[in-house]
Amino acid sequence: MALRSLSTNNIRSSLTGLAASALTQSSTAVSVITVGLVHSRLINLSQAIAVILGANVGTTLTVQFLSLNPGIAILPFCAAAVPVAVRRSPARPLGQILIGAGMIFSGLDLLSRAFEPLRQAPWFAAGLAAAGDNHLLAVSIATVLTAVLHSSSAATGIVMSLYVQGAVSLETAVALVLGNNIGTCFTALVASLTSSAAGRRVALAHLFLNVIGTVIFLPFIHPFSLLIGITSDAPARHVANAHVVYNLISSLVALPFCDGFARLLERLPLK
């Protein structure tokens, strides 16, 4: 209901999507909720597109936090929050939020670490080498990986780990990040299969926006990577910053066209 009440215009809708994605640590969850809201006719398609654009930016905060390597350090905060979470007090929800956030980031950290031994596997090394030579292949691999994981943040955390270990170049890491943004659309697409035509248009809008953004950025990976390379001395921040800059630029460019894009999608013959 918060999304409905705050989504009165496209700018406010995008800010609502940004906040919701940052709080839930999942743009996928926000996109699925948005499909349901449009299906229920609580918000219109143009507002839903703006929410998704904001959610794409909001999820970058998770990746920025991951670049600080919080996996182990956050565990003491989780332990300290347990007494607050189990007591019946006004602070109880805050304790539960801290525990939940700690479990999310610890899980993402463990998932990234689990990929480290794979570097020794010949098939994995060959796949990374092929992805390094072909950015379109890298985008495709990342799309499938994110669709399987149902989390672009988790997939980007894995890319960050591979880049920090020197397994992939920055250009390849950027291509993988672009693929992650496409892969995160598939959960909403699956959820929309039982929705109305309006709900399916939301899921398609999410997919089309991320595919178009990738197609536009892909030819400029080399200069974009050079730009990202000077934003920080920490390799992990390179991937996180690439994720932020790409999503921020894509969303800002697309936001003024939400109404026109919605009208175009409404012409699709969906039943």
N, C-alpha and C positions, 0 to 999 in steps of 0.2 A: 504493500500500500504506500510505502514511502516513495517508491519509484513513480507511482501514479500521481501522487500529490505534488511531487517536485518537478515532474516532466511537463510543465506548462508551455515551454517553448524550447527550441532546439539548443540554445546555449545552456539553459538550465538543465535540460535533459542530459547533455554531455557531461556537465559537472556532476549530476546525480550518478551517472554511470561510472565516472571516475572514482567518486567516493565509495560507491557500492563495491566496485572491484578491489579498491585498496583495502576495504574493511574485510571482505570475504576472502581476499588473496586469490581470487579466481575470476577471470573475465569469462570463462566458460559458464560458471554458475550464473553470472549476471545475464549472459546471452540466453540461457535456457529460461530464466525467469521472464526475460523480456518477450520471448516467444509466447509464453503463457499469458502475459498481460495483453499483448496484441490479439491473441486468440479470444480472450475474454472481452475485447473491445474497451479496455480500460485506458489504453493509450493508442495513438494512431501510428502508422508505419513510419512517418517522417520522424516523430519523436523517438521511436524505437531505434532507428538508424543512428540518431544522435547519441542515445544511451550507449550503443555498442561502440561508437567512436570514442566516447569517454572511457568506457571500460578497457579498451585497448591501451589507453594511456595509463589508467590506474593500475593495471597488472604489472607495469614496469617497475613500480615501487618494490614489489616482491623481489624482482631480480636484482635491483640495486642493493637491497638488504642482503641478498645471497652473496653478492660480491664482497661483502665484509666478512664472509666465512663465519656465520653465527652459529653453525650447527652444534658445536660442543659448548661454546661460551654461553648459549642461551639456556642450557639445561639447569644451571643453578637458579635462574629466574623462575623456571617452571616449578622447581622444588619449593622455592619461597612462596609461590602463589597457591600451593596446595592448601595450607591452613586457611587462607582467605576464601578459597573456592568451596570448602566443605562447611563453612559456618553460615548460618542464616543471618546475613547482614546485608546492608545496602551495597557493600563492596564485593559481594559474592559474584555477580556477573563479570566484574573486572578480573577477578582471579581466574574464572573459567576461560575468559578471553585470552589471558596470558598463557595459560596451560595449552589451550588449543593452538595458539600461534607458535608456541615453543615446539609442539609436536609436529606442526607443519614444516617448520624450518629444519628441525632435526631430521625428519624423514627425507626432505629434499637433499640434505647434506649426505645422508647415508646412501641415497640413490646415486648421487654423483660419484661418491667414493667407490660404489660397486662397479662402475665402469672402468676404473683404473686397471684392473688385471686384464681386461679385454684387449688392451694395447698389445699384449704379447701374442694374441691369437692371430694367425696368418690371415684368416678371412676378414677379420675386423680391420687389420692394418691395410689389407688390399682395398677394402671398401672406402676407408678414409683417403687413401691415395687416389682412388678414382674420383671421389668427391672433390678432392683438391684440384684435379685437372678439369672438372666439369661442374660449374656452379649450378647448372640446371639440375644435375644429378643430386647435388648437395641439397638443393631445395626439396627435391622429391623425397629423399631419404628422411629429412627432418619432418616433412609433412606426415609421412607414415608413422614415424616414431611418436610424434605429438598426438596423432589420432589414437594410437594404441594406449599412450599414457593418460590421455584426457587432461593434459595439463601443459600449457606452453611454458609455465614457470619451471616445471620439473625438467622439461626438455632443454630449456635454455640453460638451466643449471648444469646439465650434462655437457652442453656445448662449452660452457665456461670452464668446466673441469678439463675437457680435452684441450682447449686452447692454452690454459695455464700449464699443462703438462707438455706442451709443445707438439701434441699429436696432430694439430691442424693449424693452418695459417690464419691470420686475422680475416683475410678475404673469405676463406672457406667458412670461418665461424659466422661471419655476417650472412653469408648465403644460407647457412643452417638456421640462423635466427629468422630469416625471411620465411623459410619453410615452416618453422614452428608456428608462426602467425597464421599460416594457412591451415595447418593441422588442427589447431584449436577450434576450428569452425565445425568439425565433424560431429562433436557431441550435440551441438544445437541442431544440426541437420537431422540426426537420428531422432532427437526429441520432437522435432517438428513433424515427423511422419504421421503422428496421430493427431496433429493439430489441424486447424482450419487452413484455408488457402492464405489468409492474412498471416498466420503464424509461420507458414512455410516461406513466405516472402521475407520475413525477418531473418530467418536462417540463411536464405540465399543472399540477402543483402550483406550479411556478415562475411560470407564466402567471397562474393564478388568484390567487396571492398578490399579484402586482404590479398586476393589474387591480383587485382589491378595495381595495388601498391607495390607488390613484388615485381610485377612485370615492368613497372616504371623504374624501380630502384636497381634491378638486376644489371642493366648495362653500365651502371655507375658505381659498381662495387669497389673498383680500384681507387678512384678518388675519394669515395666515401670512407673507405678503410684508412686511407692516409689521414683524413680529417679526424677520424675517431682515435687514431694512434697517438695524436698529440693532446688528447683530452685528459690523459692520466699516465702515470708511471707504472701503475699496477695493471698487469694483464687481465685480471678478473674484471676490473672496471671497464676495460675496453669493450668487452661483450655486453656488459650492463648498459654502458653509454650508447652503444650501437642500437640496442633494444629501445632505449628511451627516445633517441633522436629520430629513428625510423617511425615509431608509432606516433610521436608528437607531430612530426611533419605531415604524415599521412592523414591524421585526424583533422589537423587544422586546415589542410587543403580541401578535404572532403566536406567539412562541416557546412560551408555555405550552400552546398548542392544537395542537402538532405531532401528538401521538398521536391526538387526535380527528379532526383534518383528514385524517390518513393513513387512518384507518378509513373516513371518508366517501369518499375517493378509491378505496379498495379495493372499494367497491360499484359503481363504474362498470363497465358491461359491455364491457370492452376484451378483445380477443383478440390 
